[in-house]
Amino acid sequence: MNLKKKMSIFRKIIFLFFIISPAIANSYELEFRNLNKLNLNDIQIITSKDISNNNFSDLEISSVINDLYKSDLIFDVSYSLKGDKAIISILESKVINSVFITGNLFLKDDNIFNIIKSQKNNLLSRDNLNYDIKTIKNLYLSQGYESVSISTLTEEFSEDRVNLIFKINEGYQSKISNISFEGNRFYSDRYIRNLIKAESVGMFSIFKSGSNLNQELFNFDKSKIIQDYKNKGFFDVEVSYELTENIFNNYQLIYFIKENEREMIEKVNYSLITNELNDFISKGTIFFKY
């Protein structure tokens, strides 16, 4: 069989596949369950698909479920197939009656209430819960609590209201026990230590909290060191840092400094109109020297 005939047969097979595929594709009728406050009209407003259609494909069902997930009125969605029906079970969002926080010793309740979206009398939202957990965790991480874990649970208050509980396990707070510098020759360790905001704390100190593992603070100090070097003519200075774990959840912070060459002004050329200005600048050229 020559190549031209083979290609002709292949095209016919592809054509038949696209003709037959719609006929053999699965199609379902949607059935919604567990609707209490919501009704089918509400569901139709939420989704862009016509839910009265009795021939939903798997892809179209996924689109409907995705639309439902995006609604604040719906907390969760699940579905199952039974014969020619796709049964979609709705868990409607309830109103938050009260919010409780447990397990927090380092952070006060008000510190947490001020940053979360899940508030009293708001609808309980899955997206808000995910945001709140992430936000609270980031706040703890900025204070050196690397092993913090946060979970949520709800308890029924009434038919359409729930109490929301944040359960926090803070773990241990990690601190910077020592800060050191390597590669610096122009500036002393003492000078740079006074320049930056990060502070170390002695292992047995009870009067000083020390700075915690805050990456934003370390990057701020890095930029400050670079800028100070550039102000002195080290335009190609390179600065990086490294955290090394010691014991008792403490870390050593090391700044690596590569000063490179320092640029200097050797000579200033100027052209002035009057002798008076010329004399004035000549006397002031000393300010260009280091």
C-alpha positions in Angstrom: 0.0 0.0 0.0 1.5 3.3 -1.0 1.8 6.3 1.3 -0.9 8.3 -0.4 -3.5 5.5 0.1 -2.4 5.1 3.8 -2.9 8.8 4.4 -6.4 8.7 2.8 -7.4 5.8 5.1 -6.0 7.6 8.2 -8.0 10.8 7.4 -11.2 8.7 7.1 -10.5 7.1 10.5 -10.0 10.5 12.1 -13.2 11.9 10.4 -15.2 8.9 11.7 -13.8 9.4 15.2 -15.0 13.0 15.4 -18.4 12.0 14.0 -18.9 9.1 16.4 -17.3 10.6 19.6 -20.3 12.9 20.5 -22.6 9.9 20.1 -20.6 7.7 22.5 -19.6 10.4 25.0 -21.3 10.1 28.4 -24.1 12.6 29.1 -25.8 13.3 32.4 -28.7 15.0 34.0 -27.8 17.2 37.0 -29.4 16.6 40.4 -28.7 19.0 43.3 -29.0 17.8 46.8 -28.8 19.3 50.3 -30.2 22.7 49.2 -31.7 24.4 52.3 -31.5 28.2 52.0 -30.6 28.0 48.3 -32.8 26.9 45.5 -32.3 25.9 41.9 -32.8 29.6 40.8 -29.9 30.6 43.1 -27.8 27.8 41.6 -28.6 29.0 38.1 -27.5 32.5 39.0 -24.2 31.2 40.3 -23.2 29.1 37.3 -23.0 30.1 33.6 -24.2 26.7 32.4 -27.9 26.0 31.8 -28.6 23.5 34.7 -31.9 22.5 33.0 -29.9 20.8 30.2 -30.2 17.0 30.5 -27.1 16.3 28.5 -24.1 17.4 30.6 -20.7 16.1 29.6 -18.0 15.4 32.2 -16.3 18.7 31.2 -19.5 20.7 31.6 -20.1 19.1 35.0 -16.6 20.2 36.1 -17.4 23.7 34.9 -20.6 23.9 37.0 -18.7 22.6 40.1 -16.0 25.2 39.6 -18.6 28.0 39.4 -20.1 26.7 42.6 -16.8 26.6 44.4 -16.2 30.3 43.6 -19.4 31.4 45.4 -19.2 32.6 49.0 -22.7 31.1 49.5 -21.3 27.6 49.1 -18.7 26.2 51.4 -18.1 22.8 49.7 -19.3 20.7 46.8 -19.1 17.0 46.0 -20.6 14.9 43.3 -21.2 11.3 42.3 -22.5 9.5 39.2 -25.5 7.2 39.4 -26.7 5.9 36.1 -27.5 8.8 33.8 -27.5 11.3 36.7 -24.7 13.5 38.1 -25.6 14.1 41.8 -24.1 17.3 43.1 -24.2 17.7 46.9 -24.0 21.2 48.2 -22.7 22.3 51.6 -24.1 25.8 52.1 -22.0 28.4 53.9 -23.2 29.3 57.4 -22.8 32.5 59.3 -20.0 32.8 61.8 -21.5 33.3 65.3 -18.2 33.7 67.2 -14.5 33.2 66.5 -12.3 31.5 69.2 -8.5 31.2 69.3 -6.8 28.5 71.4 -3.2 27.6 72.0 -1.7 31.1 71.3 0.7 32.1 74.1 3.1 34.4 72.2 0.5 36.3 70.2 -2.5 38.0 71.8 -6.1 37.3 70.5 -6.4 40.8 69.2 -3.2 40.5 67.2 -4.8 37.6 65.3 -8.3 39.1 65.1 -6.8 42.2 63.4 -5.4 40.2 60.5 -8.0 37.5 59.7 -10.9 37.8 57.3 -13.1 35.3 59.1 -15.0 37.6 61.4 -18.2 37.3 63.5 -21.4 37.6 61.4 -19.5 36.9 58.2 -20.2 33.9 56.0 -17.8 31.0 56.7 -15.7 30.9 53.5 -13.2 28.2 52.5 -11.0 30.8 50.8 -11.0 33.1 53.8 -10.0 30.2 56.1 -7.1 29.3 53.8 -6.1 33.0 53.8 -6.4 33.2 57.6 -4.3 30.1 58.3 -1.6 31.3 55.9 -1.6 34.8 57.3 -1.4 33.7 61.0 1.4 31.3 60.1 3.4 34.0 58.3 3.0 36.2 61.4 4.4 33.5 63.6 7.2 32.7 61.1 8.3 36.4 61.2 8.7 36.0 65.0 10.8 32.9 64.7 8.2 30.2 65.2 9.2 27.9 62.4 7.3 24.8 63.6 3.9 26.5 64.1 0.9 24.6 63.0 -2.7 25.9 62.6 -5.9 24.1 62.1 -9.6 25.1 62.2 -12.8 23.4 63.3 -16.4 24.5 63.6 -19.1 23.7 66.1 -22.8 24.0 65.4 -24.5 27.0 67.2 -27.8 26.9 65.4 -29.2 25.6 62.1 -27.5 28.3 60.1 -24.7 29.6 62.4 -21.5 28.1 63.6 -18.7 28.9 66.0 -15.2 29.0 64.3 -12.2 27.8 66.3 -8.5 28.4 65.3 -6.3 25.8 67.1 -2.7 27.0 67.2 0.4 24.9 68.2 3.1 27.5 68.4 6.1 25.1 68.8 9.4 26.7 69.7 10.7 30.2 69.0 14.0 30.2 67.1 16.3 33.1 67.6 19.6 34.6 66.4 22.2 33.8 69.0 25.2 35.2 67.1 25.8 37.6 64.2 29.2 37.6 62.4 30.7 39.1 59.3 33.2 37.7 56.8 35.2 39.5 54.1 34.9 43.0 55.5 38.2 45.0 55.7 37.1 48.6 55.2 34.5 48.5 58.0 34.9 46.8 61.3 32.5 44.2 62.6 31.4 46.7 65.3 30.5 49.4 62.8 28.4 47.0 60.7 26.7 45.6 63.7 25.7 49.1 64.8 24.5 49.7 61.2 22.0 46.8 61.0 18.7 46.3 62.8 19.1 42.6 63.5 20.3 41.8 67.0 21.6 38.6 68.6 20.7 37.3 72.0 22.8 35.3 74.4 21.8 31.7 75.0 21.0 32.3 78.7 19.8 35.9 78.4 16.3 36.5 80.0 16.2 40.2 79.6 16.6 40.5 75.8 14.4 38.9 73.2 16.7 39.2 70.3 15.7 39.4 66.7 13.9 36.4 65.2 14.1 34.7 61.9 12.7 37.5 59.9 13.9 37.2 56.3 12.6 40.7 55.5 14.7 42.2 58.2 17.8 40.3 57.0 17.3 41.6 53.4 16.7 45.1 54.7 20.1 44.9 56.6 21.7 43.5 53.5 20.6 46.5 51.4 21.6 48.9 54.1 25.2 47.4 54.2 25.4 47.6 50.4 24.2 51.3 50.4 26.7 52.3 53.1 29.6 50.7 51.1 28.5 52.4 47.9 28.4 55.8 49.7 32.1 55.2 50.3 32.9 54.4 46.7 32.5 50.6 46.8 30.1 50.5 43.8 30.7 46.8 43.1 30.2 45.5 46.6 28.5 42.2 47.0 26.7 41.1 50.2 24.9 37.8 51.0 23.9 36.1 54.3 23.5 32.6 55.6 21.7 31.1 58.6 23.4 28.2 60.4 21.4 26.3 63.0 23.1 25.8 66.4 21.4 24.2 69.3 18.2 24.9 71.3 16.5 26.3 68.1 19.0 29.1 67.8 20.8 30.2 64.7 24.0 32.0 63.7 23.6 34.7 61.1 26.6 35.2 58.9 27.0 38.1 56.4 29.4 37.5 53.6 30.9 40.8 52.2 32.9 41.0 49.0 34.0 44.7 49.0 35.8 44.6 45.6 37.7 47.8 44.4 36.9 51.2 45.8 36.6 54.0 43.3 38.4 57.3 44.2 38.3 60.8 42.8 41.9 61.6 41.9 41.5 64.9 40.1 38.8 67.5 39.6 38.9 69.6 36.4 36.8 72.7 36.3 36.4 75.9 34.2 35.2 79.1 35.8 34.5 82.5 34.5 35.8 84.7 37.3 39.0 84.6 39.3 37.0 84.9 42.5 35.1 81.6 41.8 38.3 80.0 40.7 40.1 80.8 44.0 37.0 79.7 46.0 36.9 76.2 44.4 40.7 75.8 44.6 40.4 76.2 48.4 37.5 73.8 48.6 39.0 70.9 46.6 40.2 69.3 49.8 36.6 68.1 50.3 37.0 65.7 47.4 39.7 63.8 49.2 39.2 60.9 51.6 
